[in-house]
Amino acid sequence: MAEYSNKLVLRVIFLGGVGEIGKNMTALEFGEDIIIIDCGSTFPGGDMPGVDLVIPDPAYLLENKDKIRGIVLTHGHEDHIGGLPYILKDINVPVYGTELTLAILEAKLREAKVNAELNVVKPKMVVPLGKFKVEFVNVSHSIAGSCALAISTPIGLVFHTGDFKVDYTPVNGNITDLSRIAELGNQEVLLLLAESTNVERPGFTLSETAVGKSINTILQEHTDSRVFVTTFASNVHRLQQLVDLAAKYKRKVVFAGRSMLNIVDCAQRIGEFRIDKDNIVDVEDVNKYDDRELMIITTGSQGEPMSALSRIANGESKIKLHYNDLVIISASPIPGNERMIYTVINNLYRYGAKVIYESLAEVHASGHACREELKLIHSLIKPKYFIPVHGEHRHQKKHAELAVTMGVRPSNIIITDIGDVVEIGSKGFKIAERVSSGALLVDGLGVGEVGSLVLKDRKHLAQEGALIASICIAQAEGKVLKTELTSRGFAYTTDTDELLGAAKEIVESVLGGVDLKAQEDWGAVKATLRKELKNFVFRKTKRNPMIITQIMEV
């Protein structure tokens, strides 16, 4: 590879998906050109009450949006496209992805009332974007239309694996294009960006067709049961296997859950999913069929509280559980979701249903490469530099160690955090700076409006409740007309009236020491009231509710 001057520097900017699993977003910058790889979202943690979604902070991209030549998508999972309806409101650039990826995205954009230029690509296509040329390379994953990206830059080739696994018997027959990956490896790859999700798992990932065989065996053994299957709605190949098995055993199919219906509609429209319409039954009609005649495919594999399966398990759905029901959870828990999933499983057992999940049978196959598959990619690509992505810090560290065993020099590996900018040029390979980055919280229609102070207040309210003091004052007369104290989520005991009465006396005592006619700084009065009430309540209850004071002048 030819040497390059100091001015020829490739900048790799990490805005999400490193040091975490979710909200993947990486930008490549060369001179006056920037391309963006993916723009995902993630679900809020338990420390984010009221937040609907978390997306990458695009501040750096907004500052440089005139340089952005396009957004290229590896596949249609939420953690790779979920942020686009919000980002595309401010960054109007073309988006490139495979047919299913864009069909899913188009539905999201339509719902958000966002217009964008969407360009369908196929594996082996090359898209020129400024000084970059992006080739889409077919890979296997848990959603159809997944691609790795081979990105030509003025100083060398960058290979981004996207999410992938090496499945030699995929449902659609399109295996990861190892021959093309090998050809690219022979062209001297400058930088490899490879996913790290399953780096801690030895061996190879289970084939998707093995899941179909396992579920087939289960159906053979439960011919008289009504069968529920919950899985990721986006796993179209899993859904195809399920509806084919339903047809084989002469069962009608019920799709339950909004996202399930949306994905099925998108995949059917582009020919990625096939089912005889006569085999589909509406949720309203489930009671018209015997148990042995139905397969109900639902959302809720992660125990999401509002999902179809959670509502069924809580008795809140039109579909009522029977003692004879069989529920197959065809998914593994995303880290952090274990408690919600096991809550659903416990509720299903309470209704007498039999539940089969991953630890009991091979009813789920990961879409992410295990160690031997990652080794295979390293051996084919043979990169000069390597950056592990799509993983928490422990995954990145383990992947870096694996890369060393595959011949990458330790000095040529960097473990990054969100906001890091890695530069590759004649002076080598280094973290050059950090840019504005982090997370934006989506709360209803607001994006980025909820900050740390709002979250702090929400957590305070959730944990301690609130005590509200409302005071009406006639300032001209220097009189307190009315004082009212209300508690919310704080004190509901037999002593509440006595406690609030004593607190009211505290308020009146503080106001009694204030010249109401001459008062100009009501902020200071409120601060004194909060302090006195806080000390009083803690002394009496050893609790610390949020104290809210309202002074109205008449």
Salt bridges, closest charged atoms under 4 A:
GLU20 OE2 - LYS23 NZ 3.09
GLU29 OE1 - ARG11 NE 3.29
GLU29 OE2 - LYS67 NZ 3.13
ASP33 OD1 - ARG69 NE 2.57
ASP33 OD2 - LYS131 NZ 3.33
ASP38 OD2 - HIS80 ND1 2.71
GLU78 OE2 - LYS108 NZ 2.36
ASP79 OD2 - HIS80 NE2 3.46
ASP79 OD2 - HIS390 NE2 3.41
GLU111 OE2 - ARG258 NH2 2.80
GLU135 OE2 - ARG180 NE 2.76
ASP163 OD2 - HIS75 NE2 3.37
ASP163 OD2 - HIS80 NE2 3.07
ASP163 OD2 - HIS141 NE2 3.60
ASP163 OD1 - HIS390 NE2 3.11
ASP167 OD2 - LYS165 NZ 3.88
GLU183 OE1 - ARG180 NH1 2.90
GLU195 OE1 - HIS368 ND1 2.91
GLU200 OE2 - ARG394 NE 3.33
GLU200 OE1 - HIS395 NE2 3.76
GLU208 OE2 - ARG238 NE 2.41
ASP224 OD1 - ARG292 NH2 2.06
ASP265 OD2 - ARG269 NE 3.35
GLU272 OE2 - HIS237 NE2 3.85
GLU284 OE2 - LYS318 NZ 2.42
ASP285 OD1 - LYS288 NZ 3.10
ASP291 OD1 - HIS322 ND1 3.17
ASP325 OD2 - ARG226 NH2 2.79
GLU372 OE2 - LYS375 NZ 3.32
GLU392 OE1 - ARG394 NH1 2.45
ASP420 OD1 - ARG434 NH1 2.71
GLU423 OE2 - ARG11 NH1 2.94
GLU433 OE2 - ARG11 NH1 2.81
ASP443 OD2 - ARG458 NH2 2.39
GLU477 OE1 - LYS479 NZ 3.93
GLU484 OE1 - LYS482 NZ 3.62
